[in-house]
Amino acid sequence: MTADLATADLVVAAPDGAASLARLGAVLGAAGIGLQGGGMWAGEAHYLVADGPGAVAALTAAGIGVLAVRPVLRVPLDADGPGALGRMMRRLADAGVRVDAQYTDHDGLKVLVVDDPGAAGAALR
């Protein structure tokens, strides 16, 4: 498990779905910033980027507002094991950790955006 302070969960409003994501992808691509995981739901795009500050600078320069940039925990999850996600989330809930977002990166690691990375890390050890 890694608490990754350079890699960040980037949150951007995506009210126009594909058009919003096309613009976000073009701006970040032109800046040389790739997406390492994430997705869009409920009108917001959450993407894992290795260079949070660079992504914010590129998007801001293009007039795209960034809603949040947060450090993440990336942890292995036995995705083939029935109930693995439930057990992981139970440990976090029992530790009083609030999970704001979770998704999987391109390496198959679970990406967690939480209110207390230290407590989350301790709960998952």
C-alpha positions as CSV (number, residue, x, y, z in Angstrom):
1,M,0.0,0.0,0.0
2,T,1.3,3.4,-0.8
3,A,0.2,6.8,0.4
4,D,1.0,8.8,-2.7
5,L,1.3,12.6,-2.2
6,A,2.6,13.4,-5.7
7,T,-0.1,11.3,-7.5
8,A,-3.4,13.0,-7.0
9,D,-7.1,12.5,-7.6
10,L,-8.1,15.4,-9.8
11,V,-11.8,16.4,-9.7
12,V,-13.2,18.5,-12.5
13,A,-16.8,19.4,-13.4
14,A,-17.9,17.5,-16.5
15,P,-21.4,18.8,-17.2
16,D,-21.3,18.0,-20.9
17,G,-20.2,14.4,-20.6
18,A,-18.1,13.4,-23.6
19,A,-17.5,17.0,-24.7
20,S,-16.2,17.9,-21.2
21,L,-13.9,14.9,-21.1
22,A,-12.7,15.5,-24.7
23,R,-11.5,19.0,-23.6
24,L,-10.0,17.8,-20.4
25,G,-8.1,15.0,-22.2
26,A,-6.9,17.4,-24.9
27,V,-5.6,20.0,-22.4
28,L,-3.9,17.4,-20.2
29,G,-2.5,15.5,-23.2
30,A,-1.0,18.7,-24.7
31,A,0.7,19.3,-21.3
32,G,2.1,15.8,-21.4
33,I,0.0,14.6,-18.4
34,G,-1.5,11.2,-18.8
35,L,-4.4,9.7,-16.9
36,Q,-3.6,6.7,-14.7
37,G,-7.2,5.7,-13.8
38,G,-10.5,7.2,-12.9
39,G,-13.8,7.9,-14.5
40,M,-16.8,10.2,-14.6
41,W,-20.0,10.0,-12.7
42,A,-22.7,12.4,-11.6
43,G,-21.3,15.2,-13.7
44,E,-17.8,15.1,-12.1
45,A,-14.6,13.6,-13.5
46,H,-12.2,12.0,-11.1
47,Y,-8.8,11.1,-12.7
48,L,-5.6,9.9,-11.2
49,V,-2.6,12.0,-12.4
50,A,1.0,11.8,-11.5
51,D,1.5,15.5,-11.6
52,G,-1.3,17.2,-9.7
53,P,0.2,20.7,-9.7
54,G,1.0,20.5,-13.4
55,A,-2.6,19.3,-14.2
56,V,-4.1,22.1,-12.2
57,A,-1.8,24.7,-14.0
58,A,-2.7,23.3,-17.5
59,L,-6.5,23.1,-16.8
60,T,-6.6,26.6,-15.1
61,A,-4.7,28.1,-18.1
62,A,-7.3,26.6,-20.4
63,G,-10.2,28.1,-18.3
64,I,-11.2,24.7,-16.9
65,G,-12.0,25.0,-13.2
66,V,-10.6,22.3,-10.9
67,L,-12.9,21.4,-8.1
68,A,-10.3,19.5,-6.0
69,V,-6.9,17.9,-6.0
70,R,-6.4,15.3,-3.2
71,P,-3.7,12.9,-2.3
72,V,-4.6,9.2,-2.7
73,L,-3.9,5.8,-1.2
74,R,-3.3,3.1,-3.7
75,V,-3.8,-0.4,-2.3
76,P,-4.0,-3.9,-3.7
77,L,-7.3,-5.6,-3.7
78,D,-8.0,-9.2,-4.5
79,A,-10.6,-8.3,-7.1
80,D,-11.3,-12.0,-7.8
81,G,-12.0,-12.7,-4.1
82,P,-15.7,-12.4,-3.4
83,G,-16.4,-9.9,-0.7
84,A,-12.8,-8.3,-0.9
85,L,-14.2,-4.8,-1.4
86,G,-16.7,-5.2,1.4
87,R,-14.0,-6.3,3.9
88,M,-11.7,-3.4,2.9
89,M,-14.5,-0.9,3.3
90,R,-15.6,-2.4,6.7
91,R,-12.1,-2.0,8.0
92,L,-12.1,1.7,6.9
93,A,-15.6,2.3,8.3
94,D,-14.7,0.7,11.6
95,A,-11.7,3.0,11.9
96,G,-13.9,6.0,11.3
97,V,-12.4,6.8,7.9
98,R,-14.6,8.6,5.4
99,V,-14.1,7.4,1.8
100,D,-14.9,10.3,-0.6
101,A,-14.1,8.3,-3.8
102,Q,-12.7,4.9,-4.8
103,Y,-11.8,3.5,-8.2
104,T,-9.2,1.3,-9.8
105,D,-6.1,2.5,-11.5
106,H,-4.5,1.1,-14.7
107,D,-2.3,-1.2,-12.5
108,G,-5.2,-2.8,-10.8
109,L,-4.7,-1.0,-7.5
110,K,-7.7,0.4,-5.6
111,V,-7.4,4.2,-5.5
112,L,-8.9,5.7,-2.3
113,V,-9.6,9.3,-1.6
114,V,-10.1,9.5,2.1
115,D,-10.4,12.2,4.8
116,D,-7.5,10.7,6.9
117,P,-4.8,8.9,4.9
118,G,-2.9,8.0,8.0
119,A,-5.9,6.3,9.7
120,A,-6.8,4.6,6.5
121,G,-3.3,3.2,6.0
122,A,-3.2,1.9,9.6
123,A,-6.7,0.3,9.2
124,L,-5.6,-1.5,6.0
125,R,-2.2,-2.9,7.4
